[in-house]
């Protein structure tokens, strides 16, 4: 498999995982019908990639130029809708799918941006946006505080994964190994943030002290 084919495969895996995540989140947070669940799943799956492509000037976005992105997202959302009772019995299914999607999208989004001509720093930022963008749009649509603002590790793992995926090859590391390491770092930090309470650094400011 070529590097381009591998990148596409990873992106589609991320699309499928995020579609499952978005659809399951929609069903738990709201009383949406089938169309609403599928719509939330698709937005979660392709929203970050669309934001990345728009900022890169890649129009129309990749997910709208071909059929397989939307088809994969729709399939994931339909699977979640049809098997939601079974998936609800699994241990933390939403966390698992969200972690997989975040990890894959952060590394592939950064690599896509870099290959499209973005600088290394810009590619890292766009990789992070690809990872968190769809989930943020999903949370806004179900009127929930976005995950990137709730204090857990979400955006930080995405940016670290994107940085590893972009910068390690510039130092001579194989791109595939860089992507796998970046994804593993993202997944480990994300799971640690949820399961073990790891937090990003916060400003130690007493409430009300800013008004004094």
Secondary structure, 3 states (H helix, E strand, C coil): CCHHHHHHHHHHHHHHHHHHHHHHHHHHHCCCCHHHHHHHHHHHHHHHHHHHHHHHCCCCCHHHHCCHHHHHHHHHHHHHHHCHHHHHHCCCHHHHHHHHHHHHHHHHHHHHHHHCCCCHHHHHHHHHHHHHHHHHHHHHHCCCCCHHHCCECCHHHHHHHHHHHHHHHHCCCCHHHHHHHHHHHHHHHHHHHHHCCCECCCCCCCCCHHHC
